[in-house]
Amino acid sequence: MRPTSLLRTRLFARFAVTLLLTAAVAAPSAGQDVLADFEEKTSVHVLDNGWTFIIVERPVAPVFSFATVVDVGGAQEVPGITGLAHMFEHMAFKGTPNIGTTDYEAEKKALEEVETAYIAYERARRDPHADAAEVERLHAAFKEKEEAAGEYIVANEFGDIVEREGGVGLNAFTNSDHTAYAYSLPANRVELFAFLESERFLHPVFREFYKERGVVQEERRMRAESQPIGRLIEQLLATAYIAHPYKQPVVGYMSDLQSFTATDAEAFYRKHYVPANMVTVVVGHVSAEKILPTIEKYFGRLPAGEKPETLRTVEPPQIAEKTVVLVDPSQPVYAETYHQPNILDPDQAVYKAIDDVLSNGRTSRLYRSLVRDKKIAAFSGSFSGFPGNKYPGLWLAFAVPAKDHTNEEVQAAIREELERLKTEPVSDGELKRFRTRAKADLLRQVRSNFGLAVQLGMYQSWYGDWREFFRDLDRIEKVTKEDIMRVATKTLTATNRTVGMIVTEEPGSGGETDAGDAE
């Protein structure tokens, strides 16, 4: 079974959170105050093989959570293997030579035969001159080998062990920047955690690879092909980017999902799942001094390897406005994106301020203008860091036109609000609300051990320092009205803009509905 939603777990003690929130909002240097508190109970340890561990001692309840964040996502894929980072996430739950099998030596031989049979079939399937009968014969031979290998499988044994030992929240996710794995266990199960988590990255077994690949294909059908928004987003990214792999869907293109092999997956694993590319954050009722020998014992088993080189491709500056129109039977949707810097840029907090002023709650400008006053949209909003933060991403504004209203109407209203950001300072109240809500939102993420583990792992991966998560508070405090006007003027320009919209196809139109003037 697939794990359930990642951060929906028990919250950290409400009393402690209330104190943190109160201190953060009231203190003149909230980030430093909260950081100082966490520094006292947080330690960083880098094993000889390069694996980084961050341990946060939080003895509130006799449990702990962890997150292993791997510095690999959809952005590390190349044409032909898109979707493979996400695919490996699925495979990481399939077990090891010691978990998930009745006889690994026999299964290993059977899996080798499966791969040989599949590669022969795939080579013939892609050969335009292949005999159809021969392709069918090779496919049948592959399925026969696959069925034989399945006789050795103990289904879901990895997850069953976790649940049997009191674990909850078993989950993982893949995005453009990272792949992460997380769950919680009772405090007396540290050794079990160390064994299971190190074992699945030391000896992953690609059992049921092609069946699971079919599961991922169905995910793509459901998320990207059957949903109008999914289809629009895929087209929007492919239009906004001309070079950088952020243009690729994390779930992968269907042709790649129908073609990449377990051999491809193993090569991807060996390149990216090296200790130097991994961070594990442990948060809860643990003692760093006591658990480090256990961590060294198990995680130290993985051989060292070089961290993969960074991407060479840099997205060139956009020099022309672009528009993509999807004619579809669904309701209209409007979106426009603008290229923005990556998370290391000093102006990242300013983009958060722009988002807050435009779309945070019923006092936000887009809601008041489009939804409340003009009543031309059923919903509107904006967000930054799409589809990722490690490399320069996109800032996006969007709206769903209300009944009997059009994309052109919401486009005009959105751009009116964007122009105001360039020419009029935001009010004192808007800036104050942004700072207060941003601080509360950031600290709300650390309510649960889960949430804190994931955030610290990602910030360690992005910045090389988990402390930057808390320093966001101080960056937020320093944002000024002039910063917002400056960044809006620099970023929200026509030549930096990509527009995407769904135009409703009228019954009987045959897809020829007039898209209207995108301007």
N, C-alpha and C positions, 0 to 999 in steps of 0.2 A: 504493500500500500504506500502511496505517496504521503510524506509527512504533512502535517497540518500547518496552518499559518504561523509564521516565524515568531512574531513578537507578542502573540496573544497568550501571555502566561501570567502567573501571580505577580502582583506589583510589589515593589519594595515598600517597607513599612510607611504608612501614610503620614505618621507623625514626623519621621525623619525628612520626608519629601517636603512637607509643609515648611519645616525650618529652612531647608535649602532654598526653596522658592522665595520665602520671605527675605532671606539674606541676600539673594541674588538681585531682587528687585530694589531693595532699599540701599544696598551698599554702593558707594561711589566707584569701587573697583570690584565688581561682582566676580568677574572671571578669576582674578587673582585670589580672592577669598576662597572660592569653591575649589580652585586648583590646589591651593595650599592644603586644604582638608584632604583631598584625594591623594596628594603626593605622600602624605604621612602613611597611607595604608596601601600604596601601590609600588610595586617593584618590577623591574625589567631584567630579564635574563636571556642571553643569547647562547644557545648550545654550541658546542664545537662545530657541529655540522651546519650552523647558520640559522637554525629555527629560532624565532623570537617568541618568548613567552612574557606576557604581561599578567601579573597576579595582583588582584585587588582584594584585600582582606576586608570582608564585610560580614561580620558575625551577627547578623540579625536573626536568621533562622538556620536550622541545620541542613542547608542545601547549598549547592553551588551551580552556576551555569557557566558555559564556555561557548566561545565562538572561534572557529578556525577560519581565518580570512586568507584566501589565496589570491595573489596579485595576478589574476588571469580572468578574463571575461570575453565577451563577444569581440572586443577590439583587438584581441590577439589572434583572431582567425583570419585566414586567407581564403580566397575563392576556391571552392571545392570542399572545404571543411567547415563552412559556416554552420553554427549550431552545435559544434563539437564540445565547447566548454560546458554548455548546458547538458549535453548528452553525458559527459563524464560525471557531472553532478548526480545524475540518475544512477550511474554505474557504481558510485561510491557507497551505495546502500546494498549492493548485491553480495557483499561478503568477500572472503579471503580464502586461502587454502585451508584455514582452520575454522571458518564460519561459512555456513551455507552449502555444505556438501556432505555427502555420505562417504565418498571415496575420492579424494582429490587427485591422486595419481592417475586413476582411470579417467576421471573427468578431464584432467589436463590433456590427455591424449585425445579424448573425444572433442574437446574444444579446438584443438589444432586441426582436426579433420573437418570441423565445421568451417573454420576460416579458409582452409584450402578449397573446400567445395564452394564456398560463397565467392571467393575471388575468381574462380573459374567461371561461375555463373555470371558474375557482374561484368567480367571482361567480354563475355559473349553477348550479354544484354546490350552493351553499349557499342557493339560492333555493327555498323550499318549493313554489313554484308553477311552477317551470321544467319545460319539456317534456323528458322523459327522452331522447328521440331527439336533441334539440338539445344536451343536455349531452354525450351520447356523441360527437356531431359535433365539438363544441368540444374535447373531450379528444383526439380523433384529430388535430385540427389542431395542438394543442399538441405532441403527440408527434412529429409530422412536423417541426415547427420545431426541436424539441430534437435530433432526429436530424441535421438539416442543420447545426446549430451544432457538433455533435460531430465533423464532418469536419475541423475546423481544430485539434483538440486534439492536443498532444504529451503523452501521459499520463506522469505522475510525473516530469516533467522537473526540477522543483525538487529533489526528493529525489535524483534521479540525479546532478545536478551536485554536491551535497554529498558523496555517496559517491565519485564519480569523483575528487574533489579530496582524498580522505583523511578526510572527515568521518565520525563515528560517533555513535550514540546520538540520531539525529534523532527528536525527540519533542515532545509538548505535552500539557497537561492543563487541564481546566476544573473548578473546584469552585464552591462557593457564594460565595467571596470573590474569587477570582482566575482569570485565564487566563494560562498560562505556556508559553513556547516555549524549547527548549534543544537544543544539540548541541555537539560538540567538533570542532576542526579542528587541523591542524598549525600551529605557531607562525608559519609564513611565509604563512599564508592569511588574515591579518587583513583585507586589503582585500576579499577575496571575502566574508567574513562581513559586513562593513559594507555591501557592495552588496546581498547577498541579503536580509539582515534588514531593511534600510531599504526596499528595493524592494517587498517583499511587504506592507508596511504603508502605503507611499506610494501604490501602484497595485494593490490587490488586484482580481483579476478573478473574478467569481462564475460561473465556468464549471462545468458539470455540477452546478449547484446542486440541482436537483430529484432527480437520481440520488443525490447524496450525502445529501440529506434522507431518501431511502429507506434508506440505510445507517444513519442515525441512528435511524430508526424500528425497524430490526431490533435495534440496540443496546438500545433500550428494551424490546423484546419479550424479549430474552435476560436483561437485568439486572433489570428491574422487574416484568415480567409473567410470565415463565416460572420465576422463582426464588421460593420461598416467603419467604425472608428479604427479598428485594427488595420483595415485596408488603407485608410487614409493616412494613418501614421507611417506605415511602411513606405508609401509613396512620398510623403512629406520629407522623411529622412533621406530617401534616395535622391530627392531633388535638392535639398539644402546642402548636402555634401557631394562633392564630385571626386574626392580622392580618399579621405580618411575613412577607416573602417567603421566609424560610428554610423555610417550610412547603412550598414548591414543589420538585419534583424537578429536579436540575440537567439531567438528560437531557430534561426537558420532558414535558408531557402529550401523549398521542397526538393529540388533536384539533388542538393547536397545531402539532405536527410534520407534520400533514397539510394545514395551511392557510397558515402564514406563507410569505412570498415573498422572492425575491431583493431586491426593493425594500425590504422590511422589514429585511433583513440589511444592506443598504447604509446605511440610516438608523441602525441600531444601531452600525455601524462608525464612521460619521461623528461620532456623539455620544461614543463611549467610546474609540476608538482615536486619541486626540489625544496629542501628546508629553507634556503636563502630567500625563497619566494613566498614564505608562509609565516603568518602571525597567529598565535593562539592566545586568547584572553580568557583568563579564569577569574570569575567574580563570585564571591560568596563566603561561606563559612569555611575558609581554608587558611592555612598558615604557609607562607612562602617557604620558610625554613624547613617545614616538615614535608611538603610535597615535592620540593625540587629534586631530591634523590630519586623519587619515583618517575618524575618527568625525564630526568637524565637517563634512567634505566630503559625506558620504553621508547621515547622519541629520539633518543640518541642512536637508536638502531638504524635510522634512515641514513643512507650514504649522503655525504655532502655533494653539492653540485653548484655550478655557476648560475647566478640569477640571469634569466633571459635578458637579452639586450632590449632596450626600449624601442618603440616604434620609430621607423625612419620617416614614414610619410607624415607630412604636415599639411593640413588643409590650407590651400591658398586663400587669400582674402577674396571674399565674394565681391564681384564688381558689377553685378547686374541683378535687378529684382527678378524673382522667379515665381511662377504660379503653377500649381497643379490642381486640376479640377476632376473630381471623381463623380460621375453621374451614376446615381444609385437610387433604388426604390425607397431608401430610408429617409429619415428627416434630414433637413439641412444641418450642416455643422461648418463652422468657420474657425480657422486658426492661422496665425502668422508667427513666424519665428525670426530671430535675429542671432547671429553668431556672437558669442561672448567668450571671455578668457576662461582658463581652467581654474580649479579650486585654489591654486597657489597665488593667484593674482590678488594684489592688495584691495581690489574693489569688489571682492566677492560679497562682503557684507552689504555693499551698496545695492547689489542686485536683489538681495533679500529684502532690503528696505523698499525697493520698487515693487516687489511682489506683494508685500504687506499693504502698502498704500493702495495698490490697485485691487487687491482681491481677497484680503483677509476679513471675512465677516460682512455683516450687513452695513457697516459704516464705510466699507471700501468703495473706491470711486467707480469701479466697473459695475459693482452690484447696484449702487445708487443710480448710476446713469442708465445702464442698459435694462436692468430688471425692475427696479422700483419706479423710477421716474418716467422713462420713455416706454417701458413695458414692451421692448422689442426683442428681449431675450429671456429664455426660461432659465438660463444658467450662464455664468461667465467666470473667468478666472485667468490666472497667469502663474507660471512657475519657471524656475531657472535650473540649470544643470541637466538638461535633457539632450541626449539619453545618458550622459555620464558627466563626471567631474574631473577625472584624471587628465583628460585632454580638453581643449577648447570645445565647449558644447553649445547648446542653443537656449536662448530665453524665449518662452512661448506664451502668447496670449490667445485666448479662445472664447467662443461663445456658441451657444445653441439657440438659434433664432426661435422666438415664440411663434405660435400659430399665426399664419397670414403675414409673417414678416420674413425678410430675406437676409441672405448673407451680406449683401451690399449695405443694408441698413446697419447691421452690427459692425461691419468693417469701418464705416464712417464714424460710428460712435466710439469704437476702440481707439481709432487714430486720433480722434479729438482729445481723448484722455491722455494719450501718449505725448501729444504736442504740449499739453498743459504741463507735463512733467519737465519739459525742456524750457518752458518760458515762465512758469510761475513757481516760486518756492512752495514746497508743501507746508502745511500749517504746523504750528508748535504741537497741537494736539495729535496730529497724524504721526509726527516723529516720535512723540512720547509713547503713543500706543504701540508703535512698531518696536521700540526698545523693550517695553514691558512684556509684550506678547512674545517677542523673540527669545528673551531670557527665560520666560516661563516654558515655552515650547522646548527649548534646548534642554532644560533641566528635567522636563517631564520625560524625556527619553531615557533618563537614568533611573527612573522609578524601579524598573525591573532589572535584575541581574542580566537577563537576556539582552535588554536594550542597551545597557552600558557596555556589555562585552562586544556586541556588534559594532557600536559606534567607535569604541577605542581601537578595535581591530582595523576598521576602515581608515581612521585618521592616522594610525601608525603606518598603514600602507601608503596613503597619499602623501603625508608630510615627513614620514620617518620619525614622528614624535606624537605619541598619544595625547600629550598635553594640549596640542592645538585644538582639540575638541572643546576644551574649556576656555581657551583663549579667544574663541569665537565671541564670547560674551563681551570681551573688551573691544574687539573689532566692531561689534554692533553698537556699543556705546559711543564710539568715535564718529559714526556716520553723521554727516551734516546735510542741511538743505542744499548747500552748494554742491556737495558730492553727488546728490541725486540728480540735480540739473546737469552736471557735467557728464555723468555716465549715460544718462538718457540721451543727451545730445550726441555723444560719441557713438552710441550703439544703435539707437532706434532710427536708422536712416533707410531710405528706400533701397539703395544698392546693397544693403546688408540684410535685406528682407526676403523671406520665402513664404508665400501664401499657399495654404492648402484649404480646400473646401469640398464639402459634399453638396452637390446640387441634386435636388429631388427629381427623379425621372418620372414624368407623368405617364399614367397608364396609356398604353398604345403608342407611345412616342418613339419606341424602338431605340431609346438611348440618345435621341437627338435634341433633348431639352437644351434650350439656350442657357449657357452658364452665366450670362450677364457680364457686365463690365467689372473685371477684377479690381479695377482702380476705384 
